[in-house]
Amino acid sequence: MPEQVVKQRSRGFICINAHPEGCARNVERQIEVVKSRRAGQTAGPRSALVIGSSTGYGLASRVALAWGFGAKTAGVFFERPPDDRKTASAGYYNTAAFDRFARQDSLYAAHLNGDAFSDEIKHQTTGLIRREMGKVDLVIYSLASPRRTHPKTGETLNSVLKPIGASYSGKTVDFGNGNVTEVTVEPATRDEIAATVAVMGGEDWRMWIDLLLDDNLLAEGARTLAYSYIGPELTWPIYRDGTIGAAKNNLAETARALNKTLQSKIGGNAWVSVNKGVVTQASAAIPVVPLYISLLFRVMKGKNMHEGCIEQMRRLAFDHLAAGATGRRDENDLIRLDDLEMRDDVQSAVRQLWPQVTTENLGELSDIAGFRRDFNQLFGFDVEGIDYDAPVETDVPPLSALAPPA
């Protein structure tokens, strides 16, 4: 494909293209953030599998492990390569950049592009680990997909973002045009709740760990983590007490069961890390959440305590996963990386702003500009130092490890 000028194209809250140089710069910046705190760290996970590794917390986890500890990493993701008509997806360009930077720094990186829910990709992954890595001592489960084809039944299940038991009405914002409005969401049906739990709960995580155990690919003392979010009470009707919350409860139950299994078999652990609210394509689609995050960003940046994905994952790596780390878990055995977000002074400030915010004062009371910038940067746009008027090569060299499965 000849070089072309790539301008952002969006449809609602979905960006339908990506900028390869912007994505690469984002990955490079994350590496720089990890390297800035690496001094004095001597040991951590040596070999890690990251399931859902191409964007968001999964990508940041992989960067933190590779450049924080020199860990070998294998990443599983499902991303679109470029073709004659379209750019690749952002996650594809992110992974291509990760691969390039890893090779420059003599770090091992392997990639599998395909449906992580499928038995085929699971077995391809275990084969790769057996051939090239031996065993892994850390498995990160960071899969965020709206649908799942169940490998046993062949049924395709779709998740929904709905309350449970009663309809919900609340304030939200269209971050594209800045309109603050009231939104009403009808409650989920029983089938929708079950489907959401099947897609976003812990069953697939359990399948991955069971397979790795059966194939003797988990090192003695290996740990596995999945990611979750709780958030403040004002988002609970649509999140914690809704369909997504039901899925996250199932994830926590799975962690407890996996923890017992791993402790008894290899002296390992399974935990859930509750992370801070950040901008993702999924969070942009959840009613109420974009407005809450915009207010949260204003408050936390004002207190000089804002964190994005990479700052959170750097903290997870060095404070909780490094050798001798003293990071603690709460009474429910959860790692709480949302501790700064949930501080009383932060939440009090957000609650005070919430009833005041309108379309007219949105720019003054919130950091909607920061929300938009973070959203654009997910796809390689609005990145400092990138000339978006210059043509770029969108056909990233077809690394065999990045090619879609046959």
N, C-alpha and C positions, 0 to 999 in steps of 0.2 A: 504494500500500500504506500503511495507517495506521501510525503509529509503534508500535513494539513493544519490549518488554524482550527483549534478546538474551543468553541464557545459553549458555555454551560446551557444545557437544555433540561428544563424541568416540566413536570406534569403534576400539579398539585404539590404534595409533600414528597414526591418521588423525583429524583434526578436520574435521567435516563442515559447519561454519558459520563465520561470521566477524562481527566487530563493526566497523561502519564508522568509528565515532569512534576506537576503539583503533587501527585501521589508519592513520587520518589522523594521529594523534599520533605513531605510529612514524615515518612519513615526515617529519613536522615535526622530530622529534628528529634524524634523519639530516641534514637540511638544516642544523640548528644545528651539528652536529659539523663539517661541511664549512666553514661560514662561520667557525668559530672559528680555522681555520688559513689562511684565504684571504689575509690581509694580506701584501703583498709579492709575491704571485703576479700576473704580468702577462699571460701568454700560455699557451695550450695548444690542444688540439683545438677547432676552431670549429664543426664540424658532424659529428654522430656518429649512427650507427645502432646500436642495442642490440637484439640478437635474444635474446629471453628476458628481458624488462625489468621484469617485474611483481613479482618477489620476490627475496629472497636477494642474491647477488652481482650479478645483473643490475640489480636496482632500485638497489642502492647505487652501482653504476657510473654509472648515469644521473644520480643525485643529485650525485655527485662532479663529473661533467663539466658539468652545468648550473650548479650554484651555485659550483663551483670556478673555471670559466673563462667562464661565460656562454654555453656552447656550445648551439647548436640541437641538439635530440635528437629522433629518431624511434624509438619503441619498438614492438617486435613481441611479442605474447604471446597466450596462448590461455586465456581466463578466462571463468567463468560469470557472466552478469549476474543481478540479482535477479529473482525472479518472485513470484507470489502466495503461494507456499508456502515458499520458501527465501530466505535471504540470498544475496547475491552471494558469489563466492569472495574470499578475502583479496587476491589479486592484482588483482582488479577494483577493489576499494575502494582499494588502494594507488595504482593508476594514476589513479583519479578524484581522489585527494588530490594526487598529483604534478601533475596537470593544473591543479588549482585554485591551488596554491602557485606554479606556474610563471607562470600568467597574472597573479597578484598582483605578481610580481616582473618582469613584462615579458619573460619568457623564452619562446622558441619551443618548443612541444612538440606532436608529432603521434603518433598511436597507431593501430595496426592490430591488431585482435583476431581471430585465426584461427590455423590450423595452419601454423606456420612451416616445416614439412617440405614443404608443398604448393607446386606451381608457381603456383597461383592467388595465394597470399599473397605469394610472392616477386615476382611481376609487379605486384601492387598496390603493394608497397613501392617498387619501382624507379620506378613511375609517380609516386608521391608525391614521391620524392626529386627526380625530374626537374622536376616542376611547382613545388615549393615550396622546395627546398634547393639545387638546382644540382648540387653534388657533395658527398660526405662525405670527411673526412680521417681518420676512425676508424670501425672496425667492431668491436664487441664481440660475441662469440658466447658466450652464457651459457645456452644451451638445456639444460634438464634435464627430459627426458620419459621415462617408462618404456616408451613404445611409439612406433612410427613407421610410418605407411603410406607405403611407398616410392612416389614420384611416377611412376616409370617402369614399375614392375611392378604396382602396386596392392596388393602384398602387405603385410599388417600384421604387423610384427615386434615382439616383446616382449623387453625386456632382463631379465636375471636377476642376482641377487647370489649367486654361487656360487664355490667354489674350482675350480681346474683341476687335473686329474690324480689327485687323491685327496680323500677326505672330510676335513673339518676339524672339530675339536672344540676349543672354547675357552670362556672365561668371558664372560658378557654380563649385562645388566641389563634388566629390564622397568621402564622409567622411570616407568610409571604407578603400579605398586604397590611398586617398590623391591626386588623379589626378584632376587638375584644367583644365577644358575644356570649350568650347563654346557649348551652348545648344540652339536649336531652338524649339519653341513650337507654334503649329498652333492655330489659333483663335477658340474660342468656337462657336458652332452653337447656334441659338436662343433657341432650345430645351434644350441644355446643360446649357445655362445661367438660363433658367427658372427652371430647375431641381435643380441646385445648390442653387438658392434662396429658393426653397421649402425645401431643406434639411437643409441649414445653415442660413437661414434668421430668421425672427421673428414670423412666423405663429404658430409654436408649442409653443413658449413662451407665445404667446397670449392665446392659448388654455388652458394652465396650469392656467394662472392667471384668465381667465374667469370662469373656473371651481371652483377654490378656492373662488372666489367672490360669485358665485351662491350658493355654499354650506356654505357660511358664515364662512369660515375658515381663513380669514385674519383679524388680529387684527386691531383695530383703529390705523391709522398712519403707517401701514405696508409698507415696502419698498421692491422693487424687483430690482435686477441688473442682467444684462447679460454682457458678456465679449467680447471684440473686440481687434483688432490690426490695426494700421495704418502704421507704419514704415516709412523709409526714401524714398526719390524720386527714388533712384536706384532700389528699389524693387517694385515700383508702377505698372509698366507694367504687371507684373505677379501676383501682389497681389491687391493693392488698386484699380487699374483700370481694374482688371480682374474679373473673375467670383466670386472669394471669396469676392472681394470688393463690387460687386453688392449685394451679400448676406448680407454683413455687413452694407451696406447702408439701406437695408430693415430692419435690426435689429434696426438701429437707428431710422427709421421712426416708427417702432413698439413701441419703448421706448417712443417717444413723444405722441403717441396715448394712450398708457397705463398710462402714467403720468397724462393725463387729466382725464381718467376714475377713477384712484385711488384717485386723489385729490377730485373729485366730490363725490365719494361714501364713502371713509373712511379717507380722509385727508392724503393719502399715496403718495408715489412717485415711479417712475420707471426710472432708469438711466442705461446708458451704461458706463462701466469702460474700458478705453483703457489701456491695460497692456503692459509691456515691452516684447520684443522678448526673448524667452527662448527656450530651446531644448524640443521638444515634438516629438512623432512619426509622427504627421502631418507635423510639420515644417521641419523634416528631408527629407520629400518627395517633398517639393516645390522647383523647380529650383531657383537658385540664393540665396535663403534664408540661407542654411547651410554655404555658404561662408561668407555672410554678418554677420551672427551671430558669426562666428568664429573670424572675425575681430573686431566686436563690443565687444566681451568678452575680447579680448586683450587690447583694449583701456580702457574699463570701469574698468577692474581689475587693470590696470596700474594707474588709478586715484582713486583707492580704493572706487569705487561706484557701483560695480557689485551687482545685486540682482537676486536671483532665484525666483521660484514660491512662496515659503513660506515667503520670505522677502517682496515680493510685497503684498501678502495677509495680512500679519501682518500690513503693512502700511495702507492698505485699511480699516482693522478693527479698528485700533486705531485712525487713522487720519480722517476717514470719517464716520464710523458707530457707534463709541462710543458716549455715552451721552455727549453732549457739544463739540463734535469734530468740529474743525474749517476748515476741508478740503473744498476746493473750486472746482467748476466746471468751464470749459472754456466757451467761448461765445456760443458754441453749446450745452451747458449743459452736456458735457462729463466729467467724472472723468478721469484725465490724470495721471495715474500711470507710463506712459512712459516718464515723464518729464525729468528724468535724461538721458535716452537713447537719447532723441531728443535735448539735449543741443547743442548749436552751436559748442562748442569746441569738443564734442564727435563726432558729425557728420562730422566735418571738418577733424578730424584725420582719420576716416574711409574712407572718400572720397580720402584722400591722399594715403592710402594704397591700395585701390581698384585696380587702374591700374597697380600697381607694382607686385601684388601677382601672383605667378606661382606655378606649381607643385614643382619646385626645392626649392623655398624659403617659401613655405606654412607654414612649422613648425616654421620658424623664424618670419614671419610677422603676423601670426594669432595664435589664441588659438584653433587650430584644436584638440589638445589633450584634452582640456577642453570640447569641443563639444562632442567628442567621450565618454569621461568619463560620462558626463551628460546623454548621450543617453543610455549607458550601465546601469546606475543607475536607469533609468526609469523601468528596469526589475529586479532590485535587484542585479545586477552584478557590479563589480569594486567598491564595497562599503568597506570602511576602517573597519577593525576589523572582517571581515567575512572570515572564512577558507573555501575556495571553493573546497578544496580536501577532506573535511569531509562530510560524509553522513548526510542528513537532512530528516526530515519527510515532505513530500510534500502533504500528505493528511490532510489538515487542518481540525480539528474537524467540523463536519457539523452543524454549528449553524443554527437553523431553519430560522432565518432572512436572512441568506446568501444563502439559497438553491434557485435554479432556480424555477420560477413559474411553476405550473403544466400545 
